[in-house]
Amino acid sequence: MNISKIKELLKERKITQKDLADGINMSRSNMNYILMEKQDLKIEVLEKIAKYLSVDVKFFFDDSEISQTILGNVCERKLLSCVEDVLHSEVNCLNIKVLKDRILTLQEIIYAQTNIISLYCNKLMF
């Protein structure tokens, strides 16, 4: 993710950090920390910034970063869903089997996404 692209857009469009922070309902100090790269930028905040600046979220990434970010978000959401399902139910043999099935599904998704990223990277190199 390239924070400098956010800064460039702000400068080009003569938008202040305060305007951006106000536009996405964030404190000016948090926005300042993000733009100084002292605070991590969550994807949800990046989506708000992209919407405010009328650009696609992809604008802030190069192609390899897009693939890795999408993979990370998909896997994280699937994993959280699996964990939540187990936590909200009684632990018994049936739930352990469901968890095992969900983990296997998650492993399949990770494997497939890893292959897609590898193919894409190989394509870029040739």
Buried (B, 14 or more C-beta within 10 A) or exposed (E): BEBEBBEEBBEEEEBEBEBBBBBBEBEBEEBBBBBEEEBEBEBEBBEBBBEBBEBEBEEBBEEEEBBEBBBEEBBEEBBEEBEEEBEEEEEEEEBEEBBEEBEEEBEEBBEEBEEEBEEBEEEEEE
